[in-house]
């Protein structure tokens, strides 16, 4: 998931549960949940991954919260989960700049637990079985 389609903000309010409560359900799960990030995880996509207990990213993956570049704050509690995971200074940089973080930098920051060059789904399953 790469996040929301900005065109959706101008359409009428939809019924149903928002992304934040769904991510909270994932976070509260007693069973470990592993996010396998391939390609890009921006905005809501990254926020879903932050709600998971572990994150694995393909070496070419990128993550970020780019909605701030158009004046929007991340709306699914990413601004709370990110500092808890990687610390305030690094999180503030990501939150305020909207830049895309490559997987190797994400690993150094502690945003992801593992970077792989192979199939992320298989690596995620291996990690889930291990934990």
C-alpha positions in Angstrom: 0.0 0.0 0.0 1.5 3.3 -0.9 -1.1 5.5 0.9 -4.2 7.4 0.2 -5.4 8.8 -3.1 -5.5 12.6 -2.6 -8.6 12.8 -4.8 -10.5 11.0 -2.0 -10.3 14.0 0.3 -12.8 16.0 -1.8 -15.4 13.2 -2.1 -18.2 12.8 0.5 -17.4 11.2 3.8 -17.5 7.4 3.5 -19.1 5.1 6.1 -17.0 2.6 7.9 -14.0 2.4 10.1 -11.0 4.6 9.5 -7.4 3.5 9.0 -6.2 4.5 12.5 -8.5 2.1 14.4 -7.6 -0.7 12.0 -3.9 -0.1 12.6 -4.5 -0.1 16.4 -6.2 -3.6 16.0 -3.1 -4.8 14.2 -0.8 -3.3 16.9 -2.9 -5.0 19.7 -2.8 -8.4 18.1 -1.5 -11.1 20.4 0.1 -12.8 17.4 3.1 -11.1 15.8 2.3 -9.3 12.6 5.1 -8.8 10.1 4.9 -6.1 7.4 6.7 -7.1 4.1 7.5 -3.8 2.3 8.2 -3.9 -1.4 8.3 -0.9 -3.6 7.0 2.1 -1.7 5.2 2.5 1.6 4.2 6.1 1.8 1.6 7.8 4.0 -1.0 5.3 5.1 1.1 2.5 3.7 3.9 3.3 6.1 1.5 3.9 8.9 0.1 0.4 8.5 3.6 -1.0 8.6 4.3 1.0 11.8 1.4 -0.7 13.5 2.9 -4.1 12.8 5.3 -5.7 15.3 8.1 -6.3 12.7 8.9 -4.8 9.3 10.9 -6.4 6.5 11.8 -4.3 3.4 13.1 -5.1 0.0 16.5 -3.4 -0.6 14.8 -1.2 -3.2 11.9 -0.2 -1.0 11.2 3.4 0.1 9.2 4.7 3.0 7.9 8.1 4.1 5.1 10.4 5.0 5.0 12.7 2.0 1.6 14.2 2.7 3.3 17.0 4.7 4.6 18.4 1.5 1.0 19.4 0.6 0.2 20.7 4.0 -1.5 17.5 5.5 -0.5 15.7 8.7 -0.3 11.9 8.7 -3.8 10.9 9.9 -3.4 7.3 11.2 -1.1 7.9 14.2 2.1 7.6 12.3 3.3 10.8 14.0 3.0 9.0 17.3 4.3 5.5 16.3 7.3 6.7 14.3 9.0 8.6 17.2 8.4 5.7 19.6 10.2 3.4 17.1 13.1 5.5 15.9 13.4 8.4 18.4 12.2 12.0 18.2 15.1 13.6 16.1 15.0 11.0 13.3 11.2 10.9 13.3 10.9 14.7 13.2 13.1 14.8 10.1 10.9 12.2 8.3 7.6 13.8 9.5 8.5 17.4 8.6 10.4 16.9 5.3 8.2 14.2 3.6 11.3 12.7 2.1 11.4 9.1 0.9 13.7 6.9 3.1 15.5 4.1 1.3 15.4 0.7 2.9 19.1 0.7 3.9 18.6 4.0 5.8 15.4 2.7 7.3 17.4 -0.3 8.7 20.0 2.0 10.2 17.3 4.1 11.8 15.5 1.1 13.2 12.4 1.7 11.1 12.7 -1.8 9.6 14.1 -4.9 11.3 15.6 -6.5 8.1 16.4 -5.6 4.5 16.4 -8.4 2.0 17.2 -8.8 -1.7 14.9 -11.7 -2.1 11.1 -12.2 -1.9 9.9 -10.1 1.0 6.8 -12.3 1.6 9.0 -15.4 2.1 11.4 -13.4 4.4 8.4 -12.1 6.3 7.0 -15.6 6.8 10.5 -16.8 8.0 10.7 -14.0 10.5 7.1 -14.6 11.7 7.9 -18.3 12.3 11.1 -17.4 14.1 9.3 -15.0 16.5 
